[in-house]
Amino acid sequence: MDRWSRYYGYNRLPEKTVDRGIVDFHLEEAGTPPVRAGRHITEPDSWVNIDDRPIKMVSGDYDVKEDRIRIAFCGNNVGGPGRGGINNMNAYFDELAKRRLAHAK
């Protein structure tokens, strides 16, 4: 893990409270500027940006209640369609939104 820049953050529920039931994460392989190894606790989705750096990335969440990790994307940032591609990410985010609503109840 010491070769990765690791971002973690809770998400916000619609009423602007913190959802401690789901921890979002985003990892980037360190070594390509400006990516530096280390752990970062952040505001929800503060690491979200659109870029085309040719680095390895992993994004997803840890569901505390289910004790389960789900991966939204894992692979090269500039990869094409297929596992971890945009269609899989859309399905992941749709499913994540449903789980967050369930946590809010």
N, C-alpha and C positions, 0 to 999 in steps of 0.2 A: 504494500500500500504506500510505501514511502516514495514511489515513482509516480504518484497520481495526485492531482489537485482534487480534493473531495469537498463538495458542497452539500450541506444538509439543512433542511428547514421544514417547519410545520406549515401546513396550509391554513388559510383563513376560511371560516364558514361564512355563509352569506350575510350573517348579522355582524360580521367583522370580528368575531371571536376566534381564538386559535383552536384548531383541530389537532389535539395531541394524539389522536388515534391513528394518524397517517403521517409518516415522515418521508418527505420527498428527498431524493438525492440525485446528484449529477456529478460524475467523475470525468476528468479529462487527463489524458496521459501528459505528464510534465515533460519539459525539455524543449518544446516549441514556444518561443516568446509569444505572448507574455505569460504563458502557463507555468506556474511554480507549484511544486509539490507542497502539500499541507492540507490541514482540515479547516474548513470555514463553516461557521454556523451563521445562517443568513435569514433575511426576510423571505417570505414565500416568493418563489419564482424570481428572485433577484439575479440569478445566473442566466436566465433565459435571454439569449441573443441570437441573432441570425448571422452566421458567418460561414466561411468555407475553408477554414483551416484544415489541412490534411492531417488530423490527429485522431487517435482513438478516443471514443466517448462511450459512457454508459449513463443512462437516465432511467429512473423508475421510482418506486416507493416501497416502504416497509409498512405493512398494516399491522399495528401493534396487537389489536384484538385477535386477528387471525394468525399472528406470528408467521407472516408470509411476505416474501419479497416478490414484487412483480417488476419485470423489465419492460420499459417502453422502447428503448433503443440500445443496441450494443453493437459497436463496429466502427468502421472508419466514417468520419464526419462527411466525407464526400462520396459515399457509396451510392450505388444505384438501387433499383427496386429489389425486393426480396425480404427475407427475414430482417426485421428491424427497420424496414422501409417505411415510407410515409403512410401507406395504407394500414400497416400494423400499428403505427403510432396513433392514428385517428381512432382505431378500435380501442386501443389502450386508454386514451383520454376519455372516450365515451364511457367506458366501464369504470374508470376512476371517478368520474363525476357522479355516477350512480352510487358508488360506495361512500363517497363523501356525503351525499344526501342522507344515506342510511345512518351514518355516524351522527348527523345533526339531529336525528329524531330521538 
